[in-house]
Amino acid sequence: MSTIRDVAKLAGVSVATISRYLNKSGYVNAETELKIKKAIETLNYSPNTVARGLAGKKTNTIALILPDISNPFFPELARAVEDVASMYGYAVILCNSDNQGMKEQSYIEILRKKHIDGIIFASNTLSHTEVEQMDKNGIPLVCLDRAPGKQSCSVVRSKNKNGAKLAISHLLEMGRRKIAHIYGPQELITAKERLIGYEESVAGFDWYSPTLTMEGDFSIAGGCRLHKC
């Protein structure tokens, strides 16, 4: 494999000049740029992005921490994150926390050591201490739907209440006339908003009863158990 020194030697310039060219971090005149490009093509040189990232504390990778990859909702979400990240030249590291706070903490520490450029959380186990630690270490974070208490961080939310209402409308249009709702833990704003949307949509029907709502745990297995009750 060719190295940056090989490219510098063939182009007749210094390693520092090659570095400026690759990192777009300084002036390189047009004639020198052509020499460098030709040398790179001749040697089929590919920069070591990991090494460059470690040196500059940037690796063009972000992590996505999910609570349960077996839930069909989260692979769809992961695919969307990966598609958008790829548009901007970033790779995505997928982490499955199994809704375990300790496992999530372990991931955060490992990712910190790898100089991750940012972390997206779709879990509900992110703690106040973890947010403070990431802020201290300069790790940007974004939460999807579930914010960690009253911590100051970026959150991208779905319109959960409207989504629940759309689900009710869809089922009614399909001819269903008695609709139940298995809701998630009410300490989560996501679950709370969906329950409100459901109740606002069905409260006026004569078939509605509070017994048609049951608390679940956002898992497929939990939903199946309650469906059989």
Stockholm file with secondary structure:
# STOCKHOLM 1.0

chainA/1-229         MSTIRDVAKLAGVSVATISRYLNKSGYVNAETELKIKKAIETLNYSPNTVARGLAGKKTNTIALILPDISNPFFPELARAVEDVASMYGYAVILCNSDNQGMKEQSYIEILRKKHIDGIIFASNTLSHTEVEQMDKNGIPLVCLDRAPGKQSCSVVRSKNKNGAKLAISHLLEMGRRKIAHIYGPQELITAKERLIGYEESVAGFDWYSPTLTMEGDFSIAGGCRLHKC
#=GR chainA/1-229 SS CCCHHHHHHHHTSCHHHHHHHHHTCSCCCHHHHHHHHHHHHHHTCCCCHHHHHHHHTCCSEEEEEESCTTSTHHHHHHHHHHHHHHHTTCEEEEEECTTCHHHHHHHHHHHHHTTCSCEEECCSCCCHHHHHHHHHTTCCEEEESCCCTTCCCEEECCCHHHHHHHHHHHHHHTTCCCCCEEECCTTSHHHHHHHHHHHHHHTTSTTCCGGGEEECCSCHHHHHHHHTC
#=GC SS_cons         CCCHHHHHHHHTSCHHHHHHHHHTCSCCCHHHHHHHHHHHHHHTCCCCHHHHHHHHTCCSEEEEEESCTTSTHHHHHHHHHHHHHHHTTCEEEEEECTTCHHHHHHHHHHHHHTTCSCEEECCSCCCHHHHHHHHHTTCCEEEESCCCTTCCCEEECCCHHHHHHHHHHHHHHTTCCCCCEEECCTTSHHHHHHHHHHHHHHTTSTTCCGGGEEECCSCHHHHHHHHTC
//
